[in-house]
Amino acid sequence: MHRFLVTALLLLVFPADAEAGSFADFNKGIAAHNRGEIDLSISAFSDALAAGDLSADTQSVAHLDRGNAYAHKKQWPEAIADFDAVLKLKPNNREAYSARAAANIALGNSDAAKRDLLAAAEIVPNDYSFWFALGRFEWQTQDYETALPHLERAVFLDPKNTYAVLWAEIARQSVHRPDTDRLAKQAVLTDLDFWPGPIAEFYRGKTSLDELLRKAADGKGEVQSGQICETNFYVGAWQAMQGQVAQALPLLEDAVAKCPQTFIEYPPAVALLNQLKSAQTAGVAAQ
């Protein structure tokens, strides 16, 4: 909504464009975008951009919103072309880097996605969120050594974020450098009485898996299902990184089957489950 407010203010900042037909098309695109009319927004932004008389600021918004519309339709190459155009006009646009990273992930271009996430993180280096996203994706693609310092940085920048603490611990297990003292120091800065605090307590050996599962089942509806989903992933990933594959597999299978695809745990759960099953298949074939 903030961006649309900025867009509306462009009418005042660029009166020459406001008088042009291209800006009428631009406004039509914004209105269609807000209503969720994806095809109409693409058409209107395309007409506005084709006129060639929009200011650089207005062009960047049109390309970004059209790119997001293409991404909604899973037209990834078209989306990336628009995000490229944004970054030529506005090299420090974090939203364009993030959106292009998502498109590249969808296309399987992991290295390009990592470069974009890193670029986004470096624009505002004190914002934990992009370091957290970068580290999670690096871990998901088995780039464990690179993921660890980025996840540790996310914890440093947001020490009360329990999810970041969990991810940093999984990353340490992944590179076979568990650090119980570091985990303890990080965990006590979070609110361990609230979810997902009980998972951190399980990592620390302060609670059993049965007790953790009981706590995960507290609550009702989406709260309960979300806690169970997260428990399955975080415990399954933690066990898998310690070589406890037999214990991890059913938890990860349950996470993939039941976690909402909008949860940050879903993509790495799918990736890790596929990785473990491929290793099992290769092991059987080698026998």
N, C-alpha and C positions, 0 to 999 in steps of 0.2 A: 504493500500500500504506500510505503514511503516513496518508492520510485515513481509511482503514478502521480503522487503529489508533486514531485520534482518535475515530472513531465508536464503537468498542468501549468506549472509556473513558467515553463518555456514559452508559453503563449505571450507572457508579459516580457520575457527577456529578449525574444526574437520576433518583434512585431512584423518584420518584413516577411518572414516565413509564414506568419499567421495569415497574411493576406493572399498567400499562394495556394493554388489548388492542391499542391503536394501536402501542405500542412493539414488541409481538410481530410485528405486520405489518411494521413498519419493519425489524426484524432479519431477517425473511423476505426482504424486498426486498434488503437488503445481501447476504445469502447467495446469492440468485439472481443478483444483479449480479456477484458474484465468480465464480460458475460460468458466467457468460455466458448465462444464461437470461433473455433480454431481455424477453419478454412477461410472464413471471412476475414479474420485478422491477417492471415498470410497474404490474401489477395490485396487487402488495403495497404499493408506495409509495402508490398511489392510495387504497387502503383505509386506510392509516395516516394520510394527510393528511386524508381525509374525516372522520375522527373528531373532528378539531379540538382535540385536547388535547395535541399534541406541543409541546415547548418550541421557542423560536425557533431555537436551534442545531440541534436535530434536524430541524425543518422545512426548514431551509436545505440540509442534507445530502440529505434526501429529494427535494426539488425538483431539486437539482443532479444527483443520480444518475438520477432519472427523466428529466430533460432530456437527459442523455447517452444514455439508453436510446432515447428518441424520436429523437435525432440518429442513432443507429446504424441506425434503421429509416428514416431520411431523412424523418421526419415533422417538418419544420422549424418550422411554426407552433406545434405543441405544445411542441417543444423550447424555442423562444424564450419562450413563456409561462412555462415553468418557470424559465428563467434570469432572466427579469424578476422572478419571485417571490423568487429567491435574493437579487437585488440590492436589493429592497425591505427584506429582512430583514438583509442584510449588504452594505452599499454598497461595501465595499472588497474584495470577493471577486474576486480576479484570475482565478480559474479560470472563474467564471461569465461575466465579460467576454470572456475568450478563447473560451469555448464559444459564446457568443452571436454573437461576431464570425464564427466558422466557419459558423454557421447562416445568418447574413446573407449571407456570401459565397456559400453554396450557392444562396440565393434571388436572387442578383444585386443585393443591397442594399449596394453598395460604400460609400456614404457612412456608413451605419449601422455597417458593419464597421470602418471607419477610426476612427469615434468610440469604439467599444468597445476597439480595440487601443490607442488613445491613452490612454484612461482606465486601462487595465491598466498601461501603461508608467508613467504618472504616480503610481500607487500606491506603487511601489518604483522611484524614478527612477534608481537606481544599478545596476539589473539590465539588462544589455545586451540580453537575449533578446527583450523585448517591443519595444524600439526597433528591433531588427533585423527582427522580424516585421512591424512597422508599415511600416518603410521599404521592405521588399521588396514588400509589397502595394500601397503607394502607387506604386511604380515599375511594378508589373504593370498598374495601372490608368492608366498614363501621366501620373501626377501627379508628374512628375520633380522639379520645383522643391521640392516639399514633402518628397519622399523623401530628397533629398540630405542635409539637415541631420540627419535621423533616422538615416540610415546612418552618417554621420560620427560621430554620438554613440555608436552601437554600437561603432565602432572605438575611440573614446576610452575607453569603459568596458571593452573587452576587446581591448587592442591586439595580443595574440598570435593573435587569431582571423583566420586567413587568409581564410576565406569572407567575413567582414565587410569586409575590405580589398578583395576582388574586387568586392563589391557597391558599395562606395563609389566605386570607379573607374568602374564601369559608369554609375553615377548622374552622375558628373562628365562623362563622355562624352555622356550624354543631354541635359545642359543646355549642351553645347558649352563646358565650362570644364575641359578636361584640365589636370592639374597634375602634371607628371612628378616634380617635387621632393617634393611631398606624397606621391605614390605610393611613391617610393623610401624616404622616411622611415617610412612606415607598413609597407612590405613588410619592411624589414630587422629589424623587431621581431618578425616571425613566424619560424617554422622553415621556411625555403625549401627545405630538403633533403627535407621530407616533403610528401606530397600534402595540399592542392592547391598547394603552393609553386611547382611548375613553371608553373602558369598565371599566377601573379603575375610570375614571371620573363619569361614571354612578353609580358605587358602592358608590362613595363619595357623590352622590346626586347633582353633578355639571352639569349633562346633563340628559335630559329625555330619555325614551326608544325610542320614535319616532325619536329623533335626533340621538341616537346611531344607530338605524336601518338604517337611512339615510347615516350615515358615513360608516357603514358596506357595503352598496351597492355601495360605490365609487370604482373605479377601474374597471378592465375588466378581463374576463376569470377566471383563477385559483386564482388570487389575490382576486377578488370579492367573488367568491364562498368560498374561505378559510375564509375570514372575516365574511361572513354570518354564516358559520358553527360554528366558534368560538363564535360569538355573541349568537347564539342559545344555545350552551352548557353553557357558563359562566353565562348568564342571567338565563337560566333554572335551573342550579344547585344552584345558589344564591337564587332564589325564592323558590325552593323546600326546602332548608335548613331553610327557614323562615316560612315554612308551607303553602306557596302559591302554592299548588299543581295544582289547576285548571289552573293557568297561566303558570306553568312550563311545564306541560305535552305536549302541542303542540310544544313548543320550543325544548324539548328533542326529541320528535318524529321526528321533522325536522332534528335535528342534526344527529340522528341515520340513517335517510334515505339518507342524503346528504353529511355528512362528509366523507372524504377519510379515509379508515381504517388505513392508515399510520399516521394519526394525533394523537397526544397524547390525544386529547379530545374524540376520538371515543370509546375506551374501557370503560372509566368511564361513558360516556353518555349511553351506552348499559346497564351497570350495574345499574345505577340510574333509568333509565326508567323501567327496569324489577322490581326493588325494589318497585317503586311507584305503578306499575300496580298490583303487588302481594298484596300490602297493600290494594289497592282498592278492589280487589277480595275477600280478607279475610274479609274486612269490610262489603261487600254486603252479604257474606255467614253468617256473625254473626247476621244480621238483622232478 
